[in-house]
């Protein structure tokens, strides 16, 4: 317990230094410091917590239905642990919350960690939900690692939920509790829950769709394709299933993704090998390539792949 108190004291001092424009000093993990800097650049202030609210949530949201059995198991296993289970969509808006005990529910309501409220990093600052979404990887945020002072009493562990076929982040599973109830196993549990939900997402695809993506992956490995299957979303255009995939280092905003989908649809309509270049908001140049895919059983489809355009460096003046 003494070490925990000392760690929090060091972090608290670092946080105070950071928000007063002094060097944060040691004791701050790199992902947390990076998040604090993003928050500062967005104009967030640590003494204000104002999550935005949406009233148009669909209680029958697909990810809620798919995740329900996993949430049920988590709720049972954490019933006496004082840990809340939160499910969000791919924009960090809370869709569903499960918390045992009126005290914990009051605490979570007090910081608006409830359905309809956004916990995106650009809205509430560093936290296990929004930061996991920005970093696209599991995120553990403890006490004063939160940018907003009102979140300092809490510890949270969030993990992205990806569609195993498209790679698209469908939501975040988050475990949140008061600092006094924190358990190092929370991160492991969040990761395990995300994996279990991802397996259930995979089960929603038809055998034909799964066979096509396996053929795509197998072909990409055999030909040493430089395009890594990570992000995107399936398209279905009868009689052909079409899959859009993109590399992890392709930084896409929601608008970028929409543009890529529109361009992919154009390539699909052409139904032939073709390639187009698309300039993204971060300045990257993406290349979309459409090519046929055939499964071992002979089913045919089209794959639209997104990759980074390669531009060889210009030779120094006077050379070449």
Residue pairs with C-beta under 8 A, 6 or more apart in sequence:
7 27
8 143
8 144
8 179
10 26
10 27
11 27
11 28
11 142
11 143
11 144
11 145
12 144
12 152
13 25
13 27
14 24
14 25
14 26
14 27
14 28
15 24
15 36
15 46
15 144
15 145
17 23
17 24
17 25
18 24
18 28
18 33
18 36
18 40
19 45
19 46
24 33
24 36
28 36
28 145
29 145
31 131
31 135
31 139
32 126
32 141
32 145
35 121
35 125
35 126
35 131
35 134
35 135
35 147
36 126
36 147
38 121
38 122
38 134
39 121
39 122
39 125
39 126
39 147
42 122
44 122
44 125
44 147
44 148
46 125
46 147
46 148
46 149
47 148
47 149
48 148
49 111
49 112
49 124
49 125
49 148
49 149
49 150
49 151
50 123
50 124
51 112
51 117
51 118
51 119
51 123
51 124
52 117
52 118
52 123
53 112
53 116
53 117
53 118
54 93
54 116
54 117
54 118
55 116
57 93
57 95
57 115
57 116
61 89
61 95
63 87
63 89
63 95
63 161
63 170
63 171
63 197
64 87
64 95
64 96
66 197
66 200
66 201
66 204
67 87
67 96
67 161
67 171
67 173
67 197
67 200
69 200
70 173
70 193
70 196
70 197
70 200
71 85
71 87
71 96
71 98
71 193
74 85
74 98
74 175
74 189
74 193
75 85
75 98
75 100
77 189
78 85
78 100
78 175
78 189
79 100
80 100
81 177
81 181
81 183
82 100
82 101
82 104
82 177
82 178
82 181
83 99
83 104
83 175
83 176
83 177
83 181
83 183
83 186
84 97
84 98
84 99
84 104
84 105
84 108
84 113
84 175
84 176
84 177
85 97
85 98
85 99
85 173
85 174
85 175
86 94
86 96
86 97
86 98
86 113
86 129
86 172
86 173
86 174
86 175
86 176
87 94
87 95
87 96
87 97
87 171
87 172
87 173
87 174
88 94
88 95
88 119
88 129
88 171
88 172
88 174
89 95
89 170
89 171
90 133
90 168
90 169
90 170
90 171
91 118
91 120
91 133
91 254
92 118
92 119
92 120
92 121
92 123
92 129
92 130
92 133
92 172
93 116
93 117
93 118
93 119
93 120
94 113
94 114
94 115
94 116
94 117
94 118
94 119
94 129
95 115
95 171
96 115
97 108
97 113
97 114
97 115
99 105
99 108
104 177
104 178
107 153
107 154
107 178
108 114
108 176
111 150
111 151
111 154
113 119
113 176
118 124
119 127
119 129
119 130
119 174
120 129
120 130
120 133
121 127
121 130
121 131
121 133
121 134
122 130
123 130
124 130
124 147
124 148
124 151
125 146
125 147
125 148
125 151
126 141
126 145
126 146
126 147
126 148
127 141
127 146
127 147
127 148
127 151
127 156
127 158
128 139
128 140
128 141
128 156
128 157
128 158
128 172
128 174
128 175
128 176
129 156
129 158
129 172
129 174
131 139
131 141
131 158
132 138
132 139
132 158
132 159
132 160
132 172
132 174
133 160
133 169
133 172
136 160
136 169
136 248
137 160
138 157
138 158
138 159
138 160
138 187
138 190
138 191
138 194
139 157
139 158
139 159
140 155
140 156
140 157
140 186
140 187
141 155
141 156
141 157
141 158
142 155
142 179
142 182
143 152
143 153
143 154
143 155
143 179
144 152
146 152
146 154
153 178
153 179
154 176
154 177
154 178
154 179
155 176
155 177
155 178
155 179
155 181
155 182
155 186
156 174
156 175
156 176
156 177
157 174
157 175
157 176
157 186
157 187
157 189
157 190
158 172
158 173
158 174
158 175
158 190
159 172
159 173
159 174
159 187
159 190
159 191
159 193
159 194
160 169
160 171
160 172
160 194
161 169
161 170
161 171
161 172
161 173
161 194
161 197
161 198
161 201
162 168
162 169
162 170
162 194
162 198
163 170
163 198
163 201
163 233
164 198
164 199
164 201
164 202
165 202
165 205
165 209
165 210
165 213
165 234
165 243
166 231
166 232
166 233
166 234
166 243
166 244
166 245
167 229
167 230
167 231
167 232
167 245
167 246
168 231
168 232
168 233
170 201
173 190
173 193
173 194
173 197
174 190
175 186
175 189
175 190
177 183
177 186
202 210
205 234
208 241
208 295
208 299
209 234
209 241
211 295
211 296
211 297
211 299
212 241
212 243
212 293
212 295
212 299
212 301
212 303
213 229
213 243
214 295
215 293
215 294
215 295
215 296
215 301
216 229
216 243
216 245
216 293
216 303
217 229
219 225
219 293
220 227
220 229
225 305
226 307
227 245
227 246
227 247
227 289
227 305
227 306
227 307
228 247
228 248
229 245
230 245
230 246
230 247
230 248
231 245
231 246
231 247
231 248
231 250
231 252
231 257
231 306
232 243
232 244
232 245
232 246
232 257
232 260
232 304
232 306
233 244
233 261
234 241
234 242
234 243
234 244
235 241
235 242
235 243
235 244
235 261
235 264
235 265
235 268
235 304
236 242
237 268
237 302
240 268
240 271
240 300
240 301
240 302
241 301
241 302
242 264
242 268
242 301
242 302
242 303
242 304
243 293
243 301
243 303
243 304
244 260
244 261
244 264
244 304
244 305
244 306
245 303
245 304
245 305
245 306
246 252
246 260
246 286
246 305
246 306
246 307
247 306
247 307
247 308
249 308
250 280
250 284
250 286
250 306
250 307
250 308
251 280
251 282
251 284
252 260
252 280
253 280
253 281
253 282
255 281
256 280
256 281
256 282
256 286
259 278
259 280
260 278
260 286
260 288
260 306
263 276
263 278
263 288
264 288
264 290
264 304
266 276
267 274
267 276
267 288
267 290
267 302
267 304
268 290
268 302
268 304
270 290
271 302
272 290
273 289
273 290
273 291
273 292
274 289
274 290
275 287
275 288
275 289
275 290
276 287
276 288
277 285
277 286
277 287
277 288
277 309
278 285
278 286
278 287
278 288
279 285
279 286
280 286
284 308
285 308
285 309
285 311
286 306
286 307
286 308
286 309
287 306
287 307
287 308
287 309
288 304
288 305
288 306
289 304
289 305
289 307
290 302
290 303
290 304
290 305
291 302
291 303
291 305
292 300
292 301
292 302
292 303
293 300
293 301
293 302
293 303
294 300
294 301
295 301
